[in-house]
Amino acid sequence: MVITREVREDSIMFVRGNVSCWRNVIGGSYSWGDSRGRVQINSTGKIFEEDCPLRLDRVNREVFSGLCIRFQNLLAAIDDFRLGLVVRDRLERIFWEDGEDERRCSSIKISLASRSWGAYSTEEPISLDLGESLHRMFERLYSYVEESCSLSALSGSRCTHSRLRGVLLPPRSAGFFFHETVGHMLESDVRGLYPGDSLTGMDERINVIDDIRGNEHLVGLTKVDDLACTMSPVSLVEQGRVRRLVSIRYAMGDDFSSAGFARASTCFQKPVPRMRVTRVLPVSPSDSGTLDLAGHWFLLEHALQGSVIPGTGEFKISGSGFHMMDGKRISFSGSIVLTGKLENALRRLVYIGSESAVHAADCGKMGQAVRVGYGAPTTALSGSTLRLTGSGADEC
């Protein structure tokens, strides 16, 4: 079966006080072959018509630049911050033998960094009005910066004498944590390389599904994956036990079927098993557990990067957040690294909440970046299974 994909993406970038705009247009086709799943890529395919409208065509660049500069000046009054902002609007069409699909995704990504403060990035979909979306994100980010800069650095002696009881992950960080540590470990091409299983013995309250319904606009998917297979909801983990893998093809008797996990960043790359919108389901309040924040806790407010070694289950999550004593934020750490082993950290969660939210970001794998969604309720991990390193936590 021959599949043709066409992508057109408009972008506006604000970096170092300057605004730049560009448009990428790419088209091509590939064929999905025999049972071994070989992909033959061809550089042919029709390109979008010039009158194809995109939302960013209507953006007033002067107003956009002025809004970014005003926010940058507010930050400059606090510290030597570097602000970066990218707005993207992506429209894609996919054609195959007996059908076609249209996908759309738009997002705003804000990055912030300073030598003394650390790094931060956040990404959200564009609402009906770009200006309102920017204002809302700027306000939240400014409040975060203002609060973090107002707290003094945690002294090494206080940290040394206060054993870390646990790490608290709010919904965005919790979703990122489970995406990196559980989701990637369930991708069949990753899991197949390593005979060991670091996901055995997970807490029975952990239930993971992959389902795009209601979040199509976050990841730019609608009906089919990049091999034109219909996407369907999949239960990956049930009561702490792995039930299914993120796989392009799976056996059902003598037949092969798919749940729509084949994804490629462009038409010139081979589709591989990737997550779509992966969520840890919230639990009932009676099953959440007791969240006792007495003593020393770390609130991972923002998760920036993450990785896991499939063969050993060792994971690393970097980001920023607040040290807390008895539930009160006492200091900010702009560069923190959380490490541990999955079999220990996921065996018994201290707490898992009853409410969650879904967020989205670009995820890299094998040289490809695709947009994924992730979500989870507030989650607390035991400090006995983790190690914190970084500013303000060198001896925790």
C-alpha positions in Angstrom: 0.0 0.0 0.0 1.3 3.4 -1.0 0.9 6.2 1.5 1.3 9.9 0.6 1.8 12.6 3.3 1.9 16.3 2.8 2.9 18.7 5.6 2.8 22.5 5.7 4.0 24.3 8.8 4.0 28.0 9.6 6.3 29.2 12.4 6.9 32.5 14.2 10.0 32.7 16.4 11.1 35.3 18.9 14.8 35.0 19.9 17.0 37.7 21.3 14.5 40.4 20.7 14.0 39.6 17.0 11.0 38.0 15.2 11.5 35.7 12.3 8.8 33.8 10.3 9.1 30.8 7.9 7.0 28.2 6.2 8.0 24.6 5.6 6.3 22.5 2.9 7.2 18.9 2.3 5.5 16.0 0.5 6.3 12.5 -0.3 5.1 8.9 -0.3 6.2 5.5 1.0 4.9 2.0 0.7 4.2 -0.5 3.5 5.4 -3.8 2.3 5.6 -7.4 3.4 5.1 -9.1 6.8 8.5 -8.0 8.0 7.3 -4.4 7.7 9.8 -3.0 5.2 9.2 0.6 4.2 10.1 1.9 0.8 10.4 5.6 0.7 9.9 7.7 -2.5 10.5 11.4 -2.9 7.3 11.9 -4.9 4.0 13.3 -3.9 1.9 16.4 -4.5 2.5 19.5 -2.6 -0.1 21.8 -0.9 -1.8 24.3 -3.1 -0.6 27.9 -2.5 -4.0 29.1 -1.3 -4.0 26.6 1.6 -4.8 28.9 4.6 -3.0 28.6 7.9 -3.8 30.4 11.1 -0.5 32.2 11.5 -1.1 34.0 8.2 -3.3 36.4 10.2 -0.9 37.2 13.0 0.1 40.9 13.4 3.9 40.5 13.8 4.4 44.0 15.3 1.9 43.3 18.1 3.4 39.8 18.6 6.9 41.3 18.9 5.8 44.1 21.2 4.1 41.6 23.6 7.2 39.4 23.7 9.5 42.4 24.3 7.3 43.7 27.2 7.5 40.3 28.9 11.3 40.1 28.3 11.7 43.5 30.0 9.7 42.4 33.0 12.0 39.4 33.4 15.1 41.5 32.9 14.1 43.4 36.0 14.5 40.2 38.0 17.5 38.5 36.5 19.5 38.2 33.2 16.9 35.9 31.6 17.0 34.7 28.0 13.6 34.3 26.4 12.8 32.2 23.4 9.4 31.6 21.9 8.1 29.6 19.0 4.6 29.5 17.7 3.8 26.7 15.2 0.7 25.9 13.1 0.9 22.5 11.3 -1.5 21.2 8.7 -1.0 17.7 7.4 -2.8 15.5 4.9 -2.4 11.8 4.4 -3.7 9.7 1.5 -3.8 6.0 0.9 -5.6 3.6 -1.4 -9.1 3.9 -0.1 -9.1 7.0 2.1 -7.6 10.2 3.3 -7.2 12.1 6.6 -6.4 15.7 7.6 -4.6 16.6 10.8 -4.0 19.9 12.5 -1.9 21.0 15.4 -0.9 24.4 16.7 1.3 25.2 19.7 3.2 27.8 21.7 6.5 26.9 23.2 8.3 29.3 25.7 11.8 28.7 26.8 13.5 30.6 29.6 17.0 30.4 31.0 19.6 32.3 33.1 22.9 31.2 34.6 21.9 31.7 38.2 18.3 30.6 37.9 18.3 27.6 35.6 16.2 26.6 32.6 12.5 26.2 31.9 10.3 25.4 29.0 6.5 25.0 28.6 4.3 24.2 25.7 0.6 24.6 25.2 -1.9 24.5 22.3 -3.1 27.8 20.8 -6.6 28.7 21.9 -9.0 30.7 19.6 -6.9 33.8 20.2 -3.1 33.8 20.1 -2.8 36.9 22.1 -4.9 35.5 25.0 -2.9 32.3 25.0 0.4 34.3 25.2 -0.9 36.5 28.0 -2.1 33.4 30.0 1.3 31.6 29.6 3.3 34.8 30.4 1.3 35.4 33.6 1.8 31.9 34.9 5.5 31.9 34.0 6.1 35.3 35.6 4.5 34.1 38.8 6.7 31.0 38.8 9.8 33.1 38.3 8.9 35.7 40.9 8.2 33.1 43.5 11.3 31.0 42.8 13.6 34.1 42.9 12.1 35.3 46.2 13.2 32.1 48.0 16.7 31.9 49.3 19.0 28.9 48.4 18.7 25.9 50.7 21.8 25.5 52.9 23.7 22.3 52.7 23.6 21.7 56.4 19.8 22.0 56.6 19.5 19.5 53.7 21.9 17.1 55.3 20.0 17.0 58.6 16.6 16.6 56.8 16.2 13.2 55.2 14.3 13.4 52.0 10.9 11.8 52.6 9.7 11.9 49.0 9.3 13.7 45.7 5.9 15.2 44.8 5.0 15.3 41.1 2.1 17.6 40.1 0.0 16.4 37.1 2.3 17.8 34.3 5.5 16.5 35.9 3.8 13.2 36.8 2.6 12.7 33.2 6.1 13.4 31.9 7.6 11.0 34.5 5.3 8.1 33.5 5.8 8.9 29.8 9.6 8.6 30.1 9.8 5.7 32.5 6.8 3.5 31.6 5.7 4.6 28.2 9.0 4.2 26.4 9.6 0.9 28.1 6.4 -0.4 26.6 7.5 0.4 23.0 8.0 -2.9 21.3 11.2 -2.0 19.5 12.8 -0.9 22.8 11.4 -3.7 24.9 12.4 -6.3 22.4 16.1 -5.4 22.7 16.3 -6.2 26.4 15.3 -9.5 28.0 14.9 -8.0 31.5 11.7 -6.5 32.7 11.9 -3.5 35.0 8.1 -3.0 35.0 7.2 -6.1 37.0 5.7 -5.6 40.5 4.3 -2.1 39.8 1.8 -0.6 42.3 -1.7 -2.0 41.6 -3.1 1.5 41.4 -1.1 2.1 38.2 -3.4 1.9 35.1 -2.1 3.2 31.8 -4.1 3.8 28.6 -3.2 5.3 25.2 -6.2 7.0 23.7 -6.3 10.1 21.5 -10.0 10.7 21.9 -10.7 14.3 23.0 -7.1 15.3 22.6 -6.6 15.1 18.8 -5.8 18.8 18.6 -2.9 18.3 21.1 -0.9 15.8 19.0 -2.2 16.4 15.5 -3.8 13.0 15.0 -7.3 12.2 14.0 -8.3 8.8 12.4 -5.2 6.9 11.3 -1.5 6.5 12.1 1.3 7.0 9.6 0.7 3.6 8.0 -3.0 4.4 7.6 -4.1 2.0 10.3 -7.1 3.0 12.4 -6.2 4.3 15.8 -8.0 2.7 18.7 -7.8 3.1 22.5 -5.5 0.6 24.1 -5.1 -0.4 27.7 -1.3 -0.8 28.3 -1.1 -1.5 32.0 -3.9 -2.8 34.3 -3.6 -2.9 38.0 0.2 -2.6 37.7 0.5 -5.4 35.2 1.6 -4.9 31.5 -1.2 -6.0 29.2 -0.2 -4.6 25.8 2.8 -3.0 24.1 3.1 0.1 21.9 3.6 -1.9 18.7 3.0 -1.4 15.0 1.8 -5.0 14.5 0.7 -7.7 16.8 -0.4 -11.2 16.3 -3.9 -12.4 16.6 -4.0 -16.0 15.7 -2.7 -16.2 12.1 -3.5 -12.6 11.4 -1.9 -9.4 12.1 -3.6 -6.3 13.4 -2.7 -2.8 14.6 -3.9 -0.3 17.1 -2.4 2.6 15.2 1.0 3.2 16.9 3.1 3.7 13.7 4.5 7.2 13.6 7.2 9.1 11.6 8.1 12.7 11.8 8.1 13.1 8.0 7.3 11.1 4.9 11.1 10.4 4.4 11.5 8.5 7.6 10.5 5.0 8.6 7.5 4.7 10.9 8.3 3.2 14.3 6.2 2.3 17.4 5.5 5.6 19.2 3.0 6.7 21.9 0.1 9.0 21.0 -1.7 10.2 24.2 -0.6 8.1 27.1 -2.3 8.6 30.5 -2.2 7.2 33.9 -5.7 7.0 35.1 -6.7 8.7 38.3 -7.9 6.6 41.2 -10.9 7.1 43.5 -10.2 9.3 46.5 -10.5 6.3 48.8 -7.6 4.6 47.0 -5.3 7.6 46.7 -3.5 7.1 49.9 -2.5 9.6 52.5 -0.3 12.5 51.4 1.6 13.5 54.6 4.0 16.3 53.7 5.6 16.4 57.1 9.4 16.7 56.9 11.5 17.3 53.8 10.0 16.9 50.4 10.9 18.1 46.9 8.2 19.4 44.6 9.2 18.8 41.0 7.3 21.7 39.6 8.8 21.4 36.1 10.3 18.3 34.4 12.6 19.3 31.6 14.3 16.1 30.3 14.1 12.4 31.0 15.6 9.1 30.1 15.6 5.4 31.1 18.1 2.6 30.5 15.9 -0.3 29.3 18.4 -3.0 30.3 18.6 -1.9 34.0 15.5 0.2 34.5 17.6 3.1 35.8 16.0 6.4 35.1 17.0 10.1 35.2 14.6 13.1 35.3 15.9 16.6 35.3 14.0 19.8 36.0 13.3 22.4 38.6 11.2 22.9 41.7 10.9 23.6 45.4 12.3 22.1 48.5 9.5 21.9 51.1 9.5 21.5 54.9 6.3 20.4 56.5 4.4 21.3 53.3 5.8 24.9 53.0 8.1 25.9 50.1 11.4 27.0 51.6 13.8 27.2 48.6 14.0 26.9 44.8 16.3 24.7 42.8 16.6 25.6 39.2 18.7 22.5 38.3 17.8 19.2 39.9 18.3 15.6 38.8 16.1 12.8 40.1 17.5 9.3 39.7 16.4 5.8 40.7 15.4 2.3 39.5 11.9 1.6 38.2 11.4 -1.6 40.0 11.9 0.3 43.3 10.2 3.6 42.5 7.0 2.1 41.0 6.6 -0.8 43.4 4.7 1.2 46.0 3.7 4.8 45.3 3.2 7.0 48.4 0.2 8.7 46.8 -1.6 8.9 43.5 -4.4 11.4 43.0 -7.9 11.4 41.8 -7.6 14.2 39.2 -5.4 14.6 36.2 -4.7 16.7 33.1 -3.3 16.0 29.6 -0.3 18.0 28.2 1.7 17.7 25.0 5.2 18.1 23.7 7.6 16.9 21.0 9.3 13.7 21.9 12.6 12.5 20.2 13.5 8.9 19.4 15.8 7.4 16.8 16.4 10.8 15.2 12.7 11.6 14.9 10.5 14.0 16.8 6.8 13.5 17.0 4.2 15.2 19.1 2.9 13.2 22.0 0.4 13.7 24.8 0.8 12.6 28.4 -1.2 12.9 31.6 -1.3 11.6 35.1 -2.7 12.6 38.5 -0.6 14.1 41.2 1.9 11.4 42.3 4.2 11.1 45.3 7.3 8.9 45.2 9.1 7.6 48.2 12.4 9.3 49.0 13.9 5.9 50.0 13.8 4.8 46.3 15.3 8.0 44.8 18.3 10.2 44.8 18.3 14.0 44.3 21.4 15.8 43.0 21.9 19.4 41.8 21.7 22.9 43.2 20.6 22.8 46.8 20.5 19.0 47.0 24.0 17.8 46.6 23.8 15.9 49.9 20.2 14.8 49.9 
